[in-house]
Amino acid sequence: LLDSLLQENFESKMKFVGLGALDLPSRGIICLLGGFILLLSFASDFSYSNINTYMISYMRTTGYEENGEFKLYNEGLTYDDFLFVSVSKTLIQGASMPFLGALARKLGTRLSIFIGSMTYSGGFLLTGLSSQYYFGLAVLTLAMHGIGFSLVYATAIGAAQNWFPSQMKGLIGALVLSGYGFGSLIWIPVQTAFVNPLNVKAVTDEFCLAENNGTETNCNKYFIDPDVLSRVPGMFFLLGGIFMAMGLVATMFISDVRDLPEDILEMVPTSPTQKKKPGSNNDDISLKRESLTSLQVLRTPIFYMIWMGFFSISLAWGILQNYSKTYGLTFINDDHFYARIGVVSNVFNGLCRVCWGALYDRLNFRGCYLIIGSIVTLGIAVMPALQLLEADSLEAKIAYGVCMSVLYAAFPGIYAIIAATINDAFGPKHYQANFGLLFTQSIVYAGAIFIITKIPVVYDFLGYRGMFITSAVIGIIGLVICALLPKKLTSNEIKKKYKL
């Protein structure tokens, strides 16, 4: 319905919104809003550390009666096992994105958005059921997030960017991506308010206490209150329903400028001013740009340098995503504190994406990456020192809050600049597939996190502190590699340099 109404506007007169020297297409602004809403709903993985504490605490207690004896479905389940959820989602996402990205281009923008958002929300609804049984089932249903993500992420960003001048690609991509950053402003407080409205405290694992002669050091704390735990399946039903509604709205709002009739397409602004001066030759450079296929991209050293930089930041994010709250609970036992920190840090998360996107249009990839990488590497290296502060003290809470806010103001910027870099460096034609190629780094970082946390010898040696330090070392490697990149990346120059 919305599409038909908007099409009537286009057929009679292309509508623009004036903004200083720019004339912006109204339908492009609606598309941008739709992309923001869509990625806002997909931002649940920024609340994984919160979901971890509730879901694992609950699934440690689920079971069945057999011969008058209660047996657990998931005996010995710990917070560390939640890693299977994030790793499965990441592996599916990384492995499928090049192929589903190419499929999305064939399916069209709207159908891809619809299928992806329904897959994602359906996964959460199914987790409301699967979480009551075996942990493996919950892993599978939550991992559906990865399939949905592969279909919608690059599709939504690319659709919004195509409506606007090439000089604004960094900013437009960042505005869409800010929805992904602002998501946990909503989802962490919603989850906490629904599951634990009275701020019931988590309790130290009694088996760990027994093994450590009553010492709480390195022992996790779990929620055991029956009222808190009984609300966990409902949390997934609630989230799934919200995500489905937001996906439907986004499907109506998002459209691709390339689907317009040729005569209307010519009216879309492609340079800082919508109308060209008579006799001028100020066509947008994007109309003359070369595009590299996925096979050509794989033949360039530039791709692997960007890939390594992306990987080093993603590893830090993966560790924070899974363990920031469980690590924090070892010295700050206050569930509502983490909900408040989640709100504050994700304000930075959302705003920083817009700022980094705007900075990209000035500094390009190398300049932005060196700043982002330096902040993330330093911040992740400081994390182990927080455990040395007095437990539950004001100083510990302030230090933890500052550290998380700084990290969340920096590392999400990589997604804003990557979205624009792929378009600039490899061209717009194969954008979704090339986006997927770069996201294959998530397979490697998921494997690295799995080795660090699930191989007992490695995990016992590293612990939380070792995980953070390892991430910082890899961050330094990423900085060195990306410092060697050209100042500005363009598909024409790359294709010419490597004779593709």
Secondary structure, DSSP 8 states (H G I E B T S, - for coil): -HHHHHHHHHHH---EEEETTEEEEHHHHHHHHHHHHHHHHGGGGGGHHHHHHHHHHHHTT-EEEETTEEEESSTT--GGGGHHHHHHHHHHHHHHHHHHHHHHHHH-HHHHHHHHHHHHHHHHHHHHHHTTS-HHHHHHHHTHHHHHHHHHHHHHHHHHHTTS-GGGHHHHHHHHHHHHHHHHHHHHHHHHHHH-TT----EE-HHHHHHTTT--TT--EE---HHHHHTHHHHHHHHHHHHHHHHHHHHHH---GGGS-HHHHTTS--SSSSS--TT-----GGGT-----HHHHTT-HHHHHHHHHHHHHHHHHHHHHHHHHHHHTTT---HHHHHHHHHHHHHHHHHHHHHHHHHHHHHHHHHHHHHHHHHHHHHHHHGGGGGGS-TT-HHHHHHHHHHHHHHHHHTTHHHHHHHHHHHHHH-STTHHHHHHHHTTHHHHHHHHHHHHHHSHHHHHHHHHHHHHHHHHHHHHHHHHHHTTS-SS--HHHHHHHTT-
